[in-house]
Amino acid sequence: MSKRYVKKVSEIQAIQYNGTNAMEIVDFVDNVIGIDWYEGASLEITTNNEIIECCKSDYIVKNNKGKFRVYEANEFEKDYSEVEEDD
């Protein structure tokens, strides 16, 4: 007999690059050793472990293991929904 399964969901942290919030992204990523920023366009952040490249409207996601991934807005919005904070 077959069974139905659903994908396990884990909570992530994310921030959307809007073309002008480069310093917010740097604070979010932490341990930044270099930045290449073209206001209103692209952003490249270098850490000790990786280079993170994103374009305006992309989301930078940090998973529960501290790893980063960049999603285009439409892909991110399809896979994730914002968690409302409890008061």
ROKOLLO-420188 format. One record per atom (N, C-alpha, C, CB): residue number from 0; residue in one letter; atom name; x, y, z. Coordinates in steps of 0.1 Angstrom, whole numbers, always signed. Atoms other than C-alpha are relative to their C-alpha. Glycine has a CB too. Layout:
N
+-----+------+------+-------+-------+-------+
: pos : code : site :     u :     v :     w :
+-----+------+------+-------+-------+-------+
: NUM :    a :   CA :     X :     Y :     Z :
...
+-----+------+------+-------+-------+-------+
END
This chain:
87
+-----+------+------+-------+-------+-------+
: pos : code : site :     u :     v :     w :
+-----+------+------+-------+-------+-------+
:   0 :    m :    N :    +8 :   -12 :    +0 :
:   0 :    m :   CA :    +0 :    +0 :    +0 :
:   0 :    m :    C :    +9 :   +12 :    +0 :
:   0 :    m :   CB :   -10 :    +0 :   +12 :
:   1 :    s :    N :    -8 :   -12 :    +0 :
:   1 :    s :   CA :   +14 :   +34 :    -9 :
:   1 :    s :    C :    -5 :   +10 :   +11 :
:   1 :    s :   CB :    -2 :    +7 :   -14 :
:   2 :    k :    N :    +3 :   -10 :   -11 :
:   2 :    k :   CA :   +16 :   +63 :   +16 :
:   2 :    k :    C :    +3 :   +13 :    -6 :
:   2 :    k :   CB :    +9 :    -3 :   +12 :
:   3 :    r :    N :    -2 :   -13 :    +5 :
:   3 :    r :   CA :   +15 :  +100 :   +11 :
:   3 :    r :    C :   +10 :    +7 :   +10 :
:   3 :    r :   CB :   -13 :    +8 :    +0 :
:   4 :    y :    N :   -10 :    -7 :    -7 :
:   4 :    y :   CA :   +44 :  +122 :   +22 :
:   4 :    y :    C :    +0 :   +15 :    -3 :
:   4 :    y :   CB :   +14 :    -6 :    -2 :
:   5 :    v :    N :    -2 :   -14 :    +3 :
:   5 :    v :   CA :   +50 :  +159 :   +26 :
:   5 :    v :    C :   +14 :    +4 :    +3 :
:   5 :    v :   CB :   -10 :    +9 :    +9 :
:   6 :    k :    N :   -14 :    -4 :    -2 :
:   6 :    k :   CA :   +83 :  +177 :   +25 :
:   6 :    k :    C :    +1 :    +7 :   +14 :
:   6 :    k :   CB :    +4 :   +10 :   -11 :
:   7 :    k :    N :    -3 :    -6 :   -13 :
:   7 :    k :   CA :   +97 :  +186 :   +59 :
:   7 :    k :    C :    +4 :   +14 :    -2 :
:   7 :    k :   CB :   +11 :    -8 :    +7 :
:   8 :    v :    N :    -3 :   -14 :    +1 :
:   8 :    v :   CA :   +99 :  +223 :   +64 :
:   8 :    v :    C :    +8 :    +5 :   +12 :
:   8 :    v :   CB :   -13 :    +8 :    -1 :
:   9 :    s :    N :    -8 :    -6 :   -10 :
:   9 :    s :   CA :  +126 :  +241 :   +83 :
:   9 :    s :    C :    -1 :   +15 :    -1 :
:   9 :    s :   CB :   +14 :    -6 :    +0 :
:  10 :    e :    N :    +1 :   -15 :    -1 :
:  10 :    e :   CA :  +125 :  +277 :   +94 :
:  10 :    e :    C :   +14 :    +6 :    -5 :
:  10 :    e :   CB :    -3 :    +5 :   +14 :
:  11 :    i :    N :   -12 :    -7 :    +4 :
:  11 :    i :   CA :  +151 :  +300 :   +77 :
:  11 :    i :    C :    -1 :   +15 :    +3 :
:  11 :    i :   CB :    +1 :    -2 :   -16 :
:  12 :    q :    N :    +0 :   -15 :    -1 :
:  12 :    q :   CA :  +161 :  +336 :   +80 :
:  12 :    q :    C :    +3 :    +5 :   -14 :
:  12 :    q :   CB :   +11 :    +5 :   +10 :
:  13 :    a :    N :    -3 :    -5 :   +13 :
:  13 :    a :   CA :  +161 :  +358 :   +49 :
:  13 :    a :    C :    -1 :   +15 :    +0 :
:  13 :    a :   CB :   -10 :    -6 :   -11 :
:  14 :    i :    N :    +1 :   -14 :    +2 :
:  14 :    i :   CA :  +165 :  +393 :   +37 :
:  14 :    i :    C :    +0 :    +3 :   -15 :
:  14 :    i :   CB :   +12 :    +8 :    +7 :
:  15 :    q :    N :    +1 :    -3 :   +14 :
:  15 :    q :   CA :  +156 :  +408 :    +3 :
:  15 :    q :    C :    +9 :   +12 :    -3 :
:  15 :    q :   CB :   -14 :    +3 :    -5 :
:  16 :    y :    N :    -8 :   -11 :    +4 :
:  16 :    y :   CA :  +182 :  +430 :   -15 :
:  16 :    y :    C :    -8 :    +9 :    -9 :
:  16 :    y :   CB :   +13 :    -6 :    -8 :
:  17 :    n :    N :    +9 :    -9 :    +8 :
:  17 :    n :   CA :  +164 :  +461 :   -28 :
:  17 :    n :    C :    +9 :   +10 :    -8 :
:  17 :    n :   CB :    -8 :    +8 :   +10 :
:  18 :    g :    N :    -8 :    -8 :    +8 :
:  18 :    g :   CA :  +194 :  +477 :   -45 :
:  18 :    g :    C :    +7 :   +11 :    +8 :
:  18 :    g :   CB :    -8 :    +7 :   -11 :
:  19 :    t :    N :    -6 :   -10 :    -9 :
:  19 :    t :   CA :  +202 :  +501 :   -16 :
:  19 :    t :    C :    +3 :    -4 :   +14 :
:  19 :    t :   CB :   -10 :   +12 :    +0 :
:  20 :    n :    N :    -2 :    +5 :   -14 :
:  20 :    n :   CA :  +203 :  +480 :   +16 :
:  20 :    n :    C :   +12 :    -9 :    +1 :
:  20 :    n :   CB :   -13 :    -7 :    +4 :
:  21 :    a :    N :   -12 :    +9 :    +0 :
:  21 :    a :   CA :  +238 :  +466 :   +11 :
:  21 :    a :    C :    +5 :    -1 :   +15 :
:  21 :    a :   CB :   +11 :    +7 :    -8 :
:  22 :    m :    N :    -5 :    +1 :   -13 :
:  22 :    m :   CA :  +248 :  +474 :   +47 :
:  22 :    m :    C :    -9 :    -9 :    +9 :
:  22 :    m :   CB :    +1 :   +14 :    +7 :
:  23 :    e :    N :    +9 :   +10 :    -8 :
:  23 :    e :   CA :  +217 :  +455 :   +61 :
:  23 :    e :    C :    +4 :   -14 :    -4 :
:  23 :    e :   CB :   -14 :    +3 :    -4 :
:  24 :    i :    N :    -5 :   +14 :    +4 :
:  24 :    i :   CA :  +229 :  +425 :   +40 :
:  24 :    i :    C :   +13 :    -4 :    +6 :
:  24 :    i :   CB :    +1 :    +0 :   -16 :
:  25 :    v :    N :   -13 :    +3 :    -7 :
:  25 :    v :   CA :  +264 :  +428 :   +54 :
:  25 :    v :    C :    -2 :    -4 :   +14 :
:  25 :    v :   CB :    +9 :   +12 :    -1 :
:  26 :    d :    N :    +3 :    +3 :   -14 :
:  26 :    d :   CA :  +250 :  +428 :   +89 :
:  26 :    d :    C :    -6 :   -14 :    +1 :
:  26 :    d :   CB :    -9 :   +11 :    +6 :
:  27 :    f :    N :    +7 :   +13 :    +0 :
:  27 :    f :   CA :  +228 :  +398 :   +81 :
:  27 :    f :    C :   +10 :   -11 :    -2 :
:  27 :    f :   CB :   -11 :    +0 :   -11 :
:  28 :    v :    N :   -10 :   +10 :    +3 :
:  28 :    v :   CA :  +257 :  +378 :   +66 :
:  28 :    v :    C :   +10 :    -2 :   +11 :
:  28 :    v :   CB :    +6 :    +3 :   -14 :
:  29 :    d :    N :   -10 :    +0 :   -10 :
:  29 :    d :   CA :  +282 :  +387 :   +92 :
:  29 :    d :    C :   +14 :    -5 :    -5 :
:  29 :    d :   CB :    -5 :    -8 :   +13 :
:  30 :    n :    N :   -14 :    +5 :    +4 :
:  30 :    n :   CA :  +320 :  +379 :   +90 :
:  30 :    n :    C :    +3 :    +3 :   -14 :
:  30 :    n :   CB :    +0 :   -15 :    +2 :
:  31 :    v :    N :    -3 :    -5 :   +14 :
:  31 :    v :   CA :  +322 :  +399 :   +57 :
:  31 :    v :    C :   +15 :    +5 :    +0 :
:  31 :    v :   CB :   -10 :   +10 :    -4 :
:  32 :    i :    N :   -14 :    -6 :    +2 :
:  32 :    i :   CA :  +358 :  +405 :   +45 :
:  32 :    i :    C :    +1 :    +8 :   -13 :
:  32 :    i :   CB :    +9 :   -12 :    -1 :
:  33 :    g :    N :    +0 :    -8 :   +12 :
:  33 :    g :   CA :  +349 :  +422 :   +12 :
:  33 :    g :    C :   -14 :    +2 :    -6 :
:  33 :    g :   CB :    +9 :    -6 :   -10 :
:  34 :    i :    N :   +13 :    -3 :    +7 :
:  34 :    i :   CA :  +320 :  +438 :    -7 :
:  34 :    i :    C :    +2 :    +8 :   -13 :
:  34 :    i :   CB :    -9 :    +9 :   +10 :
:  35 :    d :    N :    +0 :    -6 :   +13 :
:  35 :    d :   CA :  +315 :  +448 :   -43 :
:  35 :    d :    C :   -14 :    +4 :    -3 :
:  35 :    d :   CB :    +7 :    -9 :   -11 :
:  36 :    w :    N :   +14 :    -4 :    +1 :
:  36 :    w :   CA :  +283 :  +469 :   -46 :
:  36 :    w :    C :    -2 :   +10 :   -11 :
:  36 :    w :   CB :    -4 :    +6 :   +14 :
:  37 :    y :    N :    +4 :   -10 :   +10 :
:  37 :    y :   CA :  +267 :  +486 :   -75 :
:  37 :    y :    C :   -14 :    +4 :    +3 :
:  37 :    y :   CB :    +0 :    -7 :   -15 :
:  38 :    e :    N :   +13 :    -4 :    -6 :
:  38 :    e :   CA :  +238 :  +506 :   -60 :
:  38 :    e :    C :   -11 :    -1 :   -11 :
:  38 :    e :   CB :    +1 :   +14 :    +5 :
:  39 :    g :    N :   +11 :    +2 :    +8 :
:  39 :    g :   CA :  +205 :  +497 :   -75 :
:  39 :    g :    C :    +1 :   -12 :   -10 :
:  39 :    g :   CB :    -2 :   +12 :    -8 :
:  40 :    a :    N :    -2 :   +11 :    +9 :
:  40 :    a :   CA :  +219 :  +467 :   -93 :
:  40 :    a :    C :    +5 :   -13 :    +7 :
:  40 :    a :   CB :   +11 :    +4 :   -11 :
:  41 :    s :    N :    -5 :   +12 :    -6 :
:  41 :    s :   CA :  +242 :  +439 :   -80 :
:  41 :    s :    C :    +8 :    +2 :   +12 :
:  41 :    s :   CB :    +8 :    -8 :   -11 :
:  42 :    l :    N :    -7 :    +0 :   -12 :
:  42 :    l :   CA :  +259 :  +430 :   -48 :
:  42 :    l :    C :    +8 :   -13 :    +1 :
:  42 :    l :   CB :    -9 :    +2 :   +13 :
:  43 :    e :    N :    -8 :   +12 :    -2 :
:  43 :    e :   CA :  +288 :  +406 :   -42 :
:  43 :    e :    C :    +7 :    +2 :   +14 :
:  43 :    e :   CB :   +11 :    -1 :   -11 :
:  44 :    i :    N :    -5 :    +0 :   -13 :
:  44 :    i :   CA :  +298 :  +398 :    -6 :
:  44 :    i :    C :   +10 :   -12 :    +2 :
:  44 :    i :   CB :   -11 :    -1 :   +11 :
:  45 :    t :    N :   -10 :   +11 :    -2 :
:  45 :    t :   CA :  +330 :  +378 :    +3 :
:  45 :    t :    C :    +1 :    -2 :   +15 :
:  45 :    t :   CB :   +13 :    +4 :    -6 :
:  46 :    t :    N :    -2 :    +4 :   -14 :
:  46 :    t :   CA :  +332 :  +359 :   +36 :
:  46 :    t :    C :   +13 :    -9 :    +0 :
:  46 :    t :   CB :   -12 :    -7 :    +6 :
:  47 :    n :    N :   -12 :    +9 :    -1 :
:  47 :    n :   CA :  +360 :  +336 :   +48 :
:  47 :    n :    C :    -4 :   -13 :    -7 :
:  47 :    n :   CB :    +3 :    -4 :   +14 :
:  48 :    n :    N :    +4 :   +13 :    +5 :
:  48 :    n :   CA :  +340 :  +306 :   +34 :
:  48 :    n :    C :    -6 :    +0 :   -14 :
:  48 :    n :   CB :   -10 :    -6 :    +9 :
:  49 :    e :    N :    +7 :    +0 :   +13 :
:  49 :    e :   CA :  +322 :  +318 :    +2 :
:  49 :    e :    C :    -2 :   +14 :    -5 :
:  49 :    e :   CB :   -14 :    -6 :    +2 :
:  50 :    i :    N :    +4 :   -12 :    +6 :
:  50 :    i :   CA :  +312 :  +345 :   -22 :
:  50 :    i :    C :   -15 :    -1 :    -3 :
:  50 :    i :   CB :    +9 :    +3 :   -13 :
:  51 :    i :    N :   +14 :    -1 :    +1 :
:  51 :    i :   CA :  +276 :  +355 :   -22 :
:  51 :    i :    C :    -3 :   +11 :   -11 :
:  51 :    i :   CB :    -8 :    +3 :   +13 :
:  52 :    e :    N :    +4 :   -10 :   +10 :
:  52 :    e :   CA :  +263 :  +372 :   -54 :
:  52 :    e :    C :   -15 :    +1 :    -2 :
:  52 :    e :   CB :    +7 :    -4 :   -14 :
:  53 :    c :    N :   +14 :    -2 :    +2 :
:  53 :    c :   CA :  +229 :  +387 :   -58 :
:  53 :    c :    C :    -3 :   +12 :    -8 :
:  53 :    c :   CB :    -8 :    +0 :   +14 :
:  54 :    c :    N :    +5 :   -11 :    +8 :
:  54 :    c :   CA :  +209 :  +411 :   -79 :
:  54 :    c :    C :   -12 :    +6 :    +7 :
:  54 :    c :   CB :    -4 :    -4 :   -15 :
:  55 :    k :    N :   +11 :    -7 :    -6 :
:  55 :    k :   CA :  +182 :  +436 :   -70 :
:  55 :    k :    C :   -12 :    -9 :    +0 :
:  55 :    k :   CB :    -3 :   +13 :    -7 :
:  56 :    s :    N :   +12 :    +8 :    -3 :
:  56 :    s :   CA :  +151 :  +418 :   -56 :
:  56 :    s :    C :    +2 :   -14 :    +3 :
:  56 :    s :   CB :    -9 :    +0 :   -13 :
:  57 :    d :    N :    -3 :   +14 :    -4 :
:  57 :    d :   CA :  +169 :  +385 :   -49 :
:  57 :    d :    C :    -1 :    +0 :   +15 :
:  57 :    d :   CB :   +14 :    -4 :    -5 :
:  58 :    y :    N :    +0 :    +3 :   -15 :
:  58 :    y :   CA :  +166 :  +370 :   -14 :
:  58 :    y :    C :   +13 :    -8 :    +3 :
:  58 :    y :   CB :   -13 :    -8 :    +4 :
:  59 :    i :    N :   -11 :    +7 :    -5 :
:  59 :    i :   CA :  +196 :  +359 :    +6 :
:  59 :    i :    C :    -6 :    -8 :   +12 :
:  59 :    i :   CB :   +12 :    +9 :    +4 :
:  60 :    v :    N :    +6 :    +9 :   -10 :
:  60 :    v :   CA :  +186 :  +329 :   +28 :
:  60 :    v :    C :   +11 :    -6 :    +8 :
:  60 :    v :   CB :    -9 :   -11 :    -7 :
:  61 :    k :    N :    -9 :    +7 :    -9 :
:  61 :    k :   CA :  +205 :  +316 :   +58 :
:  61 :    k :    C :    -8 :   -12 :    +6 :
:  61 :    k :   CB :    +6 :    +9 :   +11 :
:  62 :    n :    N :    +7 :   +12 :    -5 :
:  62 :    n :   CA :  +194 :  +280 :   +67 :
:  62 :    n :    C :    +4 :    -2 :   +15 :
:  62 :    n :   CB :    +2 :   -12 :    -8 :
:  63 :    n :    N :    -2 :    +3 :   -14 :
:  63 :    n :   CA :  +194 :  +265 :  +102 :
:  63 :    n :    C :   +14 :    -5 :    +3 :
:  63 :    n :   CB :   -10 :   -10 :    +5 :
:  64 :    k :    N :   -14 :    +4 :    -1 :
:  64 :    k :   CA :  +230 :  +253 :   +96 :
:  64 :    k :    C :   +10 :   +12 :    -2 :
:  64 :    k :   CB :    +3 :   -11 :    -9 :
:  65 :    g :    N :    -8 :   -12 :    +3 :
:  65 :    g :   CA :  +242 :  +289 :   +88 :
:  65 :    g :    C :    +5 :    +1 :   -14 :
:  65 :    g :   CB :   +12 :    -1 :    +9 :
:  66 :    k :    N :    -4 :    -1 :   +14 :
:  66 :    k :   CA :  +246 :  +282 :   +51 :
:  66 :    k :    C :    -8 :   +10 :    -8 :
:  66 :    k :   CB :    +0 :   -14 :    -7 :
:  67 :    f :    N :    +7 :   -10 :    +7 :
:  67 :    f :   CA :  +237 :  +309 :   +26 :
:  67 :    f :    C :    -4 :    -5 :   -14 :
:  67 :    f :   CB :    +8 :   +12 :    -1 :
:  68 :    r :    N :    +4 :    +3 :   +14 :
:  68 :    r :   CA :  +218 :  +306 :    -7 :
:  68 :    r :    C :    -8 :   +12 :    -5 :
:  68 :    r :   CB :    -9 :   -13 :    -1 :
:  69 :    v :    N :    +7 :   -11 :    +6 :
:  69 :    v :   CA :  +205 :  +332 :   -31 :
:  69 :    v :    C :   -12 :    -5 :    -8 :
:  69 :    v :   CB :    +9 :    +9 :    -9 :
:  70 :    y :    N :   +11 :    +4 :    +8 :
:  70 :    y :   CA :  +170 :  +329 :   -46 :
:  70 :    y :    C :    -5 :   +12 :    -7 :
:  70 :    y :   CB :   -12 :    -5 :   +10 :
:  71 :    e :    N :    +8 :   -10 :    +7 :
:  71 :    e :   CA :  +153 :  +349 :   -73 :
:  71 :    e :    C :   -13 :    +2 :    +7 :
:  71 :    e :   CB :    -2 :    -3 :   -15 :
:  72 :    a :    N :   +12 :    -4 :    -7 :
:  72 :    a :   CA :  +122 :  +367 :   -59 :
:  72 :    a :    C :   -11 :   -10 :    -2 :
:  72 :    a :   CB :    -4 :   +14 :    -3 :
:  73 :    n :    N :   +11 :    +9 :    +3 :
:  73 :    n :   CA :   +97 :  +345 :   -77 :
:  73 :    n :    C :    +2 :   -14 :    +6 :
:  73 :    n :   CB :    -2 :    -1 :   -15 :
:  74 :    e :    N :    -3 :   +14 :    -6 :
:  74 :    e :   CA :  +114 :  +312 :   -66 :
:  74 :    e :    C :    -2 :    +1 :   +15 :
:  74 :    e :   CB :   +14 :    -4 :    -4 :
:  75 :    f :    N :    +1 :    -1 :   -14 :
:  75 :    f :   CA :  +117 :  +324 :   -30 :
:  75 :    f :    C :   -15 :    +1 :    +4 :
:  75 :    f :   CB :    +7 :   +12 :    +5 :
:  76 :    e :    N :   +14 :    -2 :    -4 :
:  76 :    e :   CA :   +80 :  +336 :   -28 :
:  76 :    e :    C :    -8 :   -12 :    -3 :
:  76 :    e :   CB :    -5 :   +12 :    -8 :
:  77 :    k :    N :    +7 :   +12 :    +3 :
:  77 :    k :   CA :   +69 :  +303 :   -43 :
:  77 :    k :    C :    +2 :   -11 :   +12 :
:  77 :    k :   CB :    +4 :    -6 :   -13 :
:  78 :    d :    N :    -4 :   +10 :   -10 :
:  78 :    d :   CA :   +87 :  +282 :   -16 :
:  78 :    d :    C :    -2 :    +4 :   +14 :
:  78 :    d :   CB :   +14 :    -4 :    -3 :
:  79 :    y :    N :    +0 :    -5 :   -14 :
:  79 :    y :   CA :   +85 :  +304 :   +15 :
:  79 :    y :    C :   -11 :   +10 :    +2 :
:  79 :    y :   CB :   +14 :    +6 :    +3 :
:  80 :    s :    N :    +9 :   -10 :    -4 :
:  80 :    s :   CA :   +60 :  +324 :   +34 :
:  80 :    s :    C :    +5 :    +6 :   +13 :
:  80 :    s :   CB :   -15 :    -5 :    +1 :
:  81 :    e :    N :    -5 :    -6 :   -12 :
:  81 :    e :   CA :   +68 :  +349 :   +61 :
:  81 :    e :    C :    -7 :    -5 :   +13 :
:  81 :    e :   CB :    -2 :   +16 :    -1 :
:  82 :    v :    N :    +5 :    +4 :   -13 :
:  82 :    v :   CA :   +63 :  +338 :   +97 :
:  82 :    v :    C :    -4 :   +12 :    +8 :
:  82 :    v :   CB :   +10 :    -9 :    +8 :
:  83 :    e :    N :    +4 :   -12 :    -8 :
:  83 :    e :   CA :   +42 :  +362 :  +117 :
:  83 :    e :    C :    +5 :    -2 :   +15 :
:  83 :    e :   CB :   -16 :    +1 :    +0 :
:  84 :    e :    N :    -5 :    +1 :   -14 :
:  84 :    e :   CA :   +57 :  +370 :  +151 :
:  84 :    e :    C :   -11 :    +0 :   +10 :
:  84 :    e :   CB :   +10 :   +12 :    +3 :
:  85 :    d :    N :   +10 :    +0 :   -11 :
:  85 :    d :   CA :   +37 :  +362 :  +182 :
:  85 :    d :    C :    +2 :   +12 :    +9 :
:  85 :    d :   CB :    +0 :   -13 :    +8 :
:  86 :    d :    N :    -1 :   -11 :    -9 :
:  86 :    d :   CA :   +30 :  +392 :  +204 :
:  86 :    d :    C :    +1 :    -4 :   +15 :
:  86 :    d :   CB :   -11 :   +10 :    -1 :
+-----+------+------+-------+-------+-------+
END
